[in-house]
Amino acid sequence: MSGFFGVVSKQACINDLFYGTDYHSHLGTKRAGMATFDNGIPHQNIHSIENSYFRTKFRTDLEEMKGNVGIGIISDTEAQPMMVNSHEGRFAIATVSRINNLVELEKFCLDQHQQFTDLSRGTTNPTELVALLISQGKDIVDGIENVYSHVKGSCSMLILTPRGIIAARDLYGRTPIVIGKGEKGYAVASESHSYINLGYETEYFVGPGEIVEITLDGIRQLKAPNHKMQVCSFLWIYYGYPCVEYEDINAEEVRYQLGYTMGKNDDIDADFVSAIPDSGVGMALGYAAGKGIPYKRGVLKYTPTWSRSFMPVNQEQRSLVAKMKLIPSQKVLKGKEVVFCDDSIVRGTQLRDNVKMLYDCGVKRVHIRISCPPLVHGCDFLNFSASKTDKELITRRCIEQLEGGQIRNLEAYRDETTKEYANMVEMIRKETGVDTLKFNTLQSVCESIGLPKDKICTHCFDGSSFC
């Protein structure tokens, strides 16, 4: 995925921009960049952050990044922000996007006699493509609407001008944008926690398809929000930082409620509940309260030297890194029946390795509880690093075996009341080597978030989508 941050300030913005962008490090591991305007003069820096921290790579750039307005981004994909010179003047652009019809739109732009310049990775930079679509409009707002009408997938963006920042949220609001206000001016971000320590308080949640301009004069709406929304449910379940708020709904409270609901309704006996850190902690705390059993830290995550950014391309090395980060507390676990809470199961390989580790250090029985329903579909709308293709999902492998080598009857495997669903969960349990395995229901997810189902995207669970 990606996360962006912007500042419109009465004073030099670089320190707020630097730290606010850094607070999005959990959303990207590959590339990062910052751009500012100083009296119309642009400044830009982009670095690879693979095997390094954002702060380490950008600290030496701070002196040259002048200006009171700026944007930054941390990404799992392309190099950005990009600087553009168009008929609307100079602007910088950063996007959180997934463009499924990239090849089709490449041809569309080339047929308009436009050209692509950033081919450093051998493919068209999606952010440059978005910039070209914007430049086709009679003004920036018309250009953004041109993006909305052409892109299949999703696209939220920040556009930096010498005057301020234009924030445009994805047409269906799949990814969030929130604005904070402080004495210095305004901050705009993917995640609301990123500006709290910088002296800003949440002022406004940008709506789906809404376009606003942020200057020192205030927030000016350029396009009203759409009524339809499909904000990604997985933001609350996993990707969002625990204290973040989307649509004014706190992620940690959602995770706690998911655990509480499951614990209250679970019929197994266990000595205590623990989390697969860090993403299972909120759920495990809720489960402990709902079930009425203690919460203990049976597994700990070692973070001082293992940054999330250190993620090798090779799958064997990725598996080793994932294993090295987690350390079991053997005396806490030995001889105990333990419930372990986690956010999801994707391939199943990491869970299988974790379970072996737990048994090796003497756990008597392992009960795995997952905060969301089984992932039956890969994500079609966001560039989540863990959103694998359908064939990589453990659910698809199990369905194929249960259906005699074919992928069919998916509706039955998505319904927790059917025998097909029960058979799939049982096969996943055997493959991962756990004693018992339960997933939360889609109804629990919707109720815990507190939005109507038609306002949140649940495509990875049930295949639904209205666009």
MOQUIZI-V684069 format. One record per backbone hydrogen bond with DSSP energy under -1.0 kcal/mol. CO is the residue of the C=O (numbers start at 0). NH is the residue of the N-H. If there is no record, write none. Layout:
co->CO nh->NH
co->CO nh->NH
//
This chain:
co->0 nh->75
co->2 nh->73
co->3 nh->189
co->4 nh->71
co->5 nh->187
co->6 nh->69
co->7 nh->185
co->12 nh->16
co->13 nh->17
co->14 nh->18
co->15 nh->19
co->16 nh->20
co->17 nh->21
co->18 nh->22
co->20 nh->23
co->21 nh->24
co->23 nh->26
co->24 nh->27
co->29 nh->48
co->30 nh->74
co->31 nh->46
co->32 nh->72
co->33 nh->44
co->34 nh->70
co->35 nh->42
co->37 nh->40
co->40 nh->37
co->42 nh->35
co->44 nh->33
co->46 nh->31
co->48 nh->51
co->52 nh->56
co->53 nh->57
co->54 nh->58
co->57 nh->60
co->58 nh->61
co->63 nh->65
co->66 nh->12
co->67 nh->8
co->68 nh->36
co->69 nh->6
co->70 nh->34
co->71 nh->4
co->72 nh->32
co->73 nh->2
co->74 nh->29
co->74 nh->30
co->81 nh->92
co->83 nh->90
co->85 nh->88
co->88 nh->85
co->90 nh->83
co->91 nh->159
co->92 nh->81
co->93 nh->157
co->95 nh->155
co->97 nh->153
co->100 nh->104
co->101 nh->105
co->102 nh->106
co->103 nh->107
co->104 nh->108
co->105 nh->109
co->106 nh->110
co->108 nh->113
co->109 nh->112
co->116 nh->118
co->118 nh->121
co->124 nh->128
co->125 nh->129
co->126 nh->130
co->127 nh->131
co->128 nh->132
co->129 nh->133
co->130 nh->134
co->133 nh->136
co->138 nh->142
co->139 nh->143
co->140 nh->144
co->141 nh->145
co->142 nh->146
co->143 nh->147
co->144 nh->148
co->146 nh->150
co->151 nh->99
co->153 nh->97
co->155 nh->95
co->156 nh->167
co->157 nh->93
co->158 nh->165
co->159 nh->91
co->163 nh->160
co->164 nh->213
co->165 nh->158
co->166 nh->211
co->167 nh->156
co->169 nh->172
co->169 nh->208
co->171 nh->229
co->173 nh->231
co->176 nh->205
co->177 nh->188
co->178 nh->202
co->178 nh->203
co->179 nh->186
co->180 nh->200
co->183 nh->9
co->184 nh->181
co->185 nh->7
co->186 nh->179
co->187 nh->5
co->188 nh->177
co->190 nh->193
co->194 nh->199
co->195 nh->198
co->200 nh->180
co->203 nh->178
co->206 nh->209
co->207 nh->225
co->209 nh->168
co->210 nh->221
co->210 nh->222
co->211 nh->166
co->212 nh->219
co->213 nh->164
co->214 nh->217
co->217 nh->214
co->219 nh->212
co->222 nh->210
co->230 nh->456
co->232 nh->236
co->233 nh->237
co->233 nh->238
co->234 nh->239
co->240 nh->243
co->241 nh->251
co->243 nh->250
co->245 nh->248
co->248 nh->245
co->249 nh->253
co->250 nh->254
co->251 nh->255
co->252 nh->256
co->253 nh->257
co->254 nh->258
co->255 nh->259
co->256 nh->260
co->257 nh->261
co->258 nh->262
co->259 nh->263
co->260 nh->264
co->271 nh->338
co->272 nh->295
co->273 nh->340
co->275 nh->279
co->277 nh->280
co->279 nh->283
co->280 nh->284
co->281 nh->285
co->282 nh->286
co->283 nh->287
co->284 nh->288
co->285 nh->289
co->286 nh->290
co->287 nh->291
co->287 nh->292
co->293 nh->272
co->295 nh->297
co->297 nh->328
co->299 nh->326
co->306 nh->309
co->308 nh->50
co->308 nh->310
co->313 nh->317
co->314 nh->318
co->315 nh->319
co->316 nh->320
co->317 nh->321
co->318 nh->322
co->319 nh->323
co->320 nh->324
co->324 nh->301
co->326 nh->299
co->327 nh->329
co->328 nh->332
co->329 nh->333
co->332 nh->335
co->335 nh->363
co->335 nh->364
co->336 nh->270
co->336 nh->271
co->337 nh->366
co->338 nh->273
co->339 nh->368
co->340 nh->275
co->341 nh->370
co->345 nh->393
co->347 nh->351
co->348 nh->352
co->349 nh->353
co->350 nh->354
co->351 nh->355
co->352 nh->356
co->353 nh->357
co->354 nh->358
co->355 nh->359
co->356 nh->360
co->357 nh->362
co->358 nh->361
co->361 nh->334
co->364 nh->337
co->365 nh->434
co->365 nh->435
co->366 nh->339
co->367 nh->437
co->368 nh->341
co->369 nh->439
co->381 nh->383
co->383 nh->386
co->385 nh->387
co->388 nh->391
co->389 nh->392
co->392 nh->396
co->393 nh->397
co->394 nh->398
co->395 nh->399
co->396 nh->400
co->397 nh->401
co->398 nh->402
co->399 nh->404
co->400 nh->403
co->408 nh->412
co->409 nh->413
co->414 nh->417
co->417 nh->421
co->418 nh->422
co->419 nh->423
co->420 nh->424
co->421 nh->425
co->422 nh->426
co->423 nh->427
co->424 nh->428
co->425 nh->429
co->426 nh->430
co->427 nh->431
co->428 nh->432
co->428 nh->433
co->435 nh->367
co->437 nh->369
co->440 nh->444
co->441 nh->445
co->442 nh->446
co->443 nh->447
co->444 nh->448
co->445 nh->449
co->451 nh->454
co->452 nh->455
co->454 nh->230
co->456 nh->232
co->457 nh->460
co->457 nh->461
co->458 nh->462
co->459 nh->375
co->459 nh->376
//
